[in-house]
Amino acid sequence: MSIVLSRDSQVRVMEDTVTNAEKHLGQFCSMLAAYARKTAQVRDKADRLVKQLIDFANTEHPEMRATLRSFAEDLAKVQDYRQAEVERLETKVISPLKLYGAHIKQTRAEIKKLKQVQKNEIKQLAKLGKLRQKSPSDRLTISQAETSVQRASADASHTTHQLGEMIEAFQKRKLMDLQKIFSDFVTIEMVLHAKAVEVYSSAFQTLENYDPERDLEDFRAKMHGLYGHCDARPLTDTVSSPAVPWSLTGQSAQTALRGERREDEETMEASAKEDLRGRGRALHQ
């Protein structure tokens, strides 16, 4: 009976392991999916802001017009990086967590089978106990019952051992997956922020370099009817300043630009991981 109780304790540990994984991995999956959706919403709102900046720039004087268009282009670049972030979160973080749903379901089914085997063992033990009490002289029946108990115990022992190995493999995989999933999450975020700082630094410098006096001179000239060669008119296709995605060929151009920047980010992500690993090894030496 002590062996039966020991197996029962093992099953409880197995069930707790699976239940804990189901609860927390499911919550991680839901939260990170919501995180990715919010990031996509920020991207969409920023895309609309970029379009509004371009529309406004086309009504302004030359210096402000060029400054706003440059700022809009930088802001659009950040949204390309944010789009890549959303896609990578789905591929490298959310999808691996989703896989645990089916894996946990299968593991629970195996635990259920083991519990049925254990119930049969307990049933055979109880049957043997009753026979010994009611018919202690019926050696044949008792011997048959003892054989049934031995078979049930052997089956329970074998099944428990197999399931124990399965749960240990499950736990090992879970720990390694979580390490990789959250390492990928950190790397994805780090790449986005590094690229964003780079682009926003350029945008800040552009805004800092803006000289309102030149536009004021143009404005004063127009106020007095002295129109020069600088008109506050919308830019045409002949303007040499670089265009942002919306001023090129619409969605196809935007997608192409984001594809190019995604390749750059993948290289940067790999470099970031190597850098982090190098720092980690240095700290442990």
C-alpha positions as CSV (number, residue, x, y, z in Angstrom):
1,M,0.0,0.0,0.0
2,S,2.9,2.3,0.7
3,I,4.0,1.9,-3.0
4,V,0.5,2.9,-4.1
5,L,0.6,6.0,-1.9
6,S,4.0,6.9,-3.4
7,R,2.7,6.6,-6.9
8,D,-0.3,8.8,-6.0
9,S,2.1,11.5,-4.7
10,Q,4.0,11.3,-8.0
11,V,0.8,11.7,-10.0
12,R,-0.1,14.8,-7.9
13,V,3.3,16.3,-8.7
14,M,2.8,15.6,-12.4
15,E,-0.7,17.1,-12.4
16,D,0.6,20.2,-10.5
17,T,3.4,20.7,-13.1
18,V,1.0,20.5,-16.0
19,T,-1.7,22.7,-14.3
20,N,0.9,25.3,-13.5
21,A,2.2,25.4,-17.0
22,E,-1.3,25.5,-18.5
23,K,-2.2,28.5,-16.3
24,H,0.9,30.6,-16.6
25,L,1.9,29.8,-20.2
26,G,-1.7,30.5,-21.3
27,Q,-1.6,33.9,-19.5
28,F,1.8,34.7,-21.1
29,C,0.3,33.9,-24.5
30,S,-2.8,36.1,-23.9
31,M,-0.8,39.0,-22.5
32,L,1.9,39.0,-25.2
33,A,-0.8,38.7,-27.9
34,A,-2.4,41.8,-26.4
35,Y,1.0,43.5,-26.3
36,A,1.5,42.8,-30.0
37,R,-2.0,44.1,-30.8
38,K,-1.3,47.3,-28.9
39,T,2.0,47.8,-30.7
40,A,0.2,47.4,-34.0
41,Q,-2.4,50.0,-32.9
42,V,0.4,52.4,-32.1
43,R,1.9,51.7,-35.6
44,D,-1.5,52.5,-37.2
45,K,-1.9,55.7,-35.3
46,A,1.6,56.8,-36.1
47,D,1.0,56.0,-39.8
48,R,-2.0,58.4,-39.7
49,L,0.1,61.0,-38.0
50,V,2.7,60.7,-40.8
51,K,0.0,61.2,-43.4
52,Q,-1.3,64.2,-41.5
53,L,2.2,65.7,-41.3
54,I,2.6,65.4,-45.1
55,D,-0.7,67.0,-45.8
56,F,0.2,69.9,-43.5
57,A,3.7,70.2,-44.9
58,N,2.3,70.7,-48.4
59,T,0.5,73.9,-47.2
60,E,3.5,75.4,-45.5
61,H,6.5,77.6,-46.5
62,P,9.6,75.9,-48.0
63,E,11.7,75.5,-44.8
64,M,8.9,74.1,-42.7
65,R,7.7,72.0,-45.6
66,A,11.1,70.3,-46.0
67,T,11.6,69.9,-42.2
68,L,8.2,68.3,-41.7
69,R,8.6,66.0,-44.7
70,S,12.0,64.8,-43.3
71,F,10.4,64.4,-39.9
72,A,7.5,62.4,-41.4
73,E,10.0,60.2,-43.3
74,D,11.8,59.4,-40.0
75,L,8.6,58.7,-38.2
76,A,7.5,56.4,-41.1
77,K,10.8,54.5,-40.7
78,V,10.1,53.8,-37.0
79,Q,6.7,52.4,-38.0
80,D,8.4,50.1,-40.4
81,Y,10.5,48.8,-37.5
82,R,7.4,48.5,-35.4
83,Q,5.7,46.5,-38.0
84,A,8.7,44.1,-38.1
85,E,8.5,44.0,-34.3
86,V,4.8,42.9,-34.4
87,E,5.6,40.2,-37.0
88,R,8.6,38.8,-35.0
89,L,6.5,38.8,-31.8
90,E,3.9,36.6,-33.5
91,T,6.5,34.3,-35.0
92,K,9.1,34.0,-32.2
93,V,7.1,34.6,-29.0
94,I,3.4,34.1,-29.4
95,S,3.3,31.1,-31.8
96,P,5.7,28.9,-29.6
97,L,3.5,29.6,-26.6
98,K,0.4,28.6,-28.5
99,L,1.9,25.2,-29.2
100,Y,1.7,24.4,-25.5
101,G,-2.1,24.2,-25.7
102,A,-2.1,20.9,-27.7
103,H,1.0,19.6,-25.8
104,I,-0.6,20.1,-22.4
105,K,-3.9,18.5,-23.6
106,Q,-2.0,15.4,-24.7
107,T,-0.1,15.2,-21.4
108,R,-3.3,15.5,-19.4
109,A,-4.7,12.6,-21.4
110,E,-1.7,10.5,-20.4
111,I,-2.1,11.4,-16.8
112,K,-5.7,10.4,-17.0
113,K,-4.7,7.0,-18.3
114,L,-2.3,6.5,-15.5
115,K,-4.9,7.3,-12.9
116,Q,-7.2,4.7,-14.4
117,V,-4.4,2.2,-14.1
118,Q,-3.8,3.2,-10.5
119,K,-7.5,2.8,-9.8
120,N,-7.4,-0.7,-11.2
121,E,-4.5,-1.5,-8.9
122,I,-6.3,-0.2,-5.8
123,K,-9.4,-2.1,-6.9
124,Q,-7.5,-5.4,-7.2
125,L,-5.9,-4.8,-3.8
126,A,-9.3,-4.2,-2.2
127,K,-10.7,-7.3,-3.8
128,L,-7.8,-9.4,-2.5
129,G,-8.3,-8.0,1.0
130,K,-12.0,-8.9,1.1
131,L,-11.3,-12.4,-0.1
132,R,-8.7,-13.0,2.6
133,Q,-11.3,-11.8,5.2
134,K,-14.3,-13.7,3.9
135,S,-12.7,-16.9,2.5
136,P,-9.2,-17.3,4.1
137,S,-9.3,-21.0,3.2
138,D,-10.0,-20.6,-0.5
139,R,-6.4,-20.7,-1.6
140,L,-7.2,-21.0,-5.3
141,T,-9.3,-17.8,-5.4
142,I,-6.9,-15.9,-3.3
143,S,-4.0,-17.0,-5.5
144,Q,-5.8,-15.8,-8.6
145,A,-6.5,-12.5,-6.9
146,E,-2.9,-12.2,-5.9
147,T,-1.9,-12.7,-9.5
148,S,-4.3,-10.0,-10.6
149,V,-2.8,-7.6,-8.0
150,Q,0.7,-8.4,-9.2
151,R,-0.3,-7.7,-12.8
152,A,-2.1,-4.4,-11.9
153,S,0.9,-3.3,-9.8
154,A,3.4,-4.1,-12.6
155,D,1.2,-2.2,-15.0
156,A,0.9,0.8,-12.7
157,S,4.6,0.8,-12.0
158,H,5.5,0.7,-15.7
159,T,2.9,3.4,-16.6
160,T,4.1,5.6,-13.8
161,H,7.7,5.3,-14.9
162,Q,6.9,6.1,-18.5
163,L,4.7,9.1,-17.6
164,G,7.4,10.3,-15.2
165,E,9.9,10.4,-18.0
166,M,7.4,12.2,-20.2
167,I,6.7,14.9,-17.5
168,E,10.4,15.4,-17.0
169,A,10.9,15.9,-20.7
170,F,7.9,18.3,-20.7
171,Q,9.5,20.3,-17.9
172,K,12.9,20.4,-19.6
173,R,11.3,21.6,-22.8
174,K,9.2,24.2,-21.0
175,L,12.2,25.7,-19.2
176,M,14.3,25.8,-22.4
177,D,11.5,27.2,-24.5
178,L,10.8,29.9,-21.9
179,Q,14.5,30.9,-21.9
180,K,14.5,31.2,-25.7
181,I,11.0,32.9,-25.9
182,F,11.9,35.6,-23.5
183,S,15.4,36.0,-24.9
184,D,13.8,36.6,-28.3
185,F,11.3,39.0,-26.8
186,V,14.1,41.1,-25.2
187,T,16.1,41.0,-28.5
188,I,13.1,42.1,-30.6
189,E,12.4,45.0,-28.2
190,M,16.1,45.9,-28.0
191,V,16.4,46.1,-31.8
192,L,13.3,48.2,-32.2
193,H,14.4,50.7,-29.5
194,A,18.0,50.8,-30.8
195,K,16.8,51.6,-34.4
196,A,14.2,54.0,-33.1
197,V,16.8,56.0,-31.1
198,E,18.9,56.2,-34.2
199,V,16.1,57.5,-36.4
200,Y,14.6,59.8,-33.7
201,S,18.1,61.3,-33.2
202,S,18.1,62.2,-36.9
203,A,14.6,63.6,-36.6
204,F,15.6,65.7,-33.6
205,Q,18.5,67.1,-35.4
206,T,16.4,68.0,-38.4
207,L,13.9,69.8,-36.1
208,E,16.8,71.6,-34.3
209,N,18.2,72.8,-37.5
210,Y,15.0,74.4,-38.7
211,D,15.3,78.2,-39.0
212,P,11.9,79.9,-38.8
213,E,13.3,83.2,-40.0
214,R,13.6,82.1,-43.6
215,D,9.9,81.1,-43.6
216,L,9.0,84.4,-41.9
217,E,10.8,86.3,-44.6
218,D,8.9,84.4,-47.2
219,F,5.6,85.1,-45.3
220,R,6.4,88.8,-45.0
221,A,7.1,89.0,-48.7
222,K,3.8,87.5,-49.5
223,M,2.0,89.7,-47.1
224,H,3.4,92.7,-49.0
225,G,2.7,91.2,-52.4
226,L,6.4,90.7,-53.2
227,Y,6.3,87.1,-54.4
228,G,9.7,85.7,-55.0
229,H,10.8,82.4,-56.3
230,C,9.8,80.6,-53.0
231,D,6.1,79.8,-53.2
232,A,4.1,78.3,-50.4
233,R,2.7,75.7,-52.8
234,P,2.5,71.9,-52.5
235,L,5.6,70.0,-53.6
236,T,5.4,68.3,-56.9
237,D,7.1,65.1,-58.2
238,T,10.1,67.2,-59.3
239,V,11.1,68.1,-55.7
240,S,14.4,66.5,-54.8
241,S,13.6,65.9,-51.1
242,P,13.1,62.2,-50.4
243,A,9.5,61.0,-50.3
244,V,7.9,58.9,-47.5
245,P,5.9,55.8,-48.3
246,W,2.6,57.5,-48.8
247,S,4.0,60.0,-51.3
248,L,5.5,57.3,-53.5
249,T,3.2,54.5,-54.7
250,G,1.0,53.9,-51.7
251,Q,0.9,50.6,-49.9
252,S,3.2,48.7,-52.3
253,A,6.0,51.2,-51.7
254,Q,5.5,51.1,-48.0
255,T,5.6,47.3,-48.0
256,A,8.8,47.3,-50.0
257,L,10.5,49.7,-47.7
258,R,9.4,47.7,-44.7
259,G,10.8,44.6,-46.3
260,E,14.2,46.2,-46.8
261,R,14.3,47.4,-43.2
262,R,13.2,44.1,-41.9
263,E,16.3,42.5,-43.4
264,D,18.5,45.1,-41.7
265,E,16.7,44.4,-38.4
266,E,17.3,40.6,-38.7
267,T,21.0,41.2,-39.0
268,M,20.9,43.6,-36.1
269,E,18.9,41.2,-34.0
270,A,21.5,38.4,-34.5
271,S,24.3,40.9,-33.6
272,A,22.4,42.0,-30.5
273,K,22.0,38.4,-29.3
274,E,25.7,37.7,-29.7
275,D,26.5,40.9,-27.8
276,L,24.2,40.0,-24.9
277,R,25.7,36.5,-24.7
278,G,29.2,38.0,-24.7
279,R,28.3,40.3,-21.9
280,G,26.8,37.4,-19.9
281,R,29.9,35.3,-20.3
282,A,32.1,38.2,-19.2
283,L,30.0,38.7,-16.0
284,H,30.4,35.0,-15.1
285,Q,34.2,35.0,-15.5
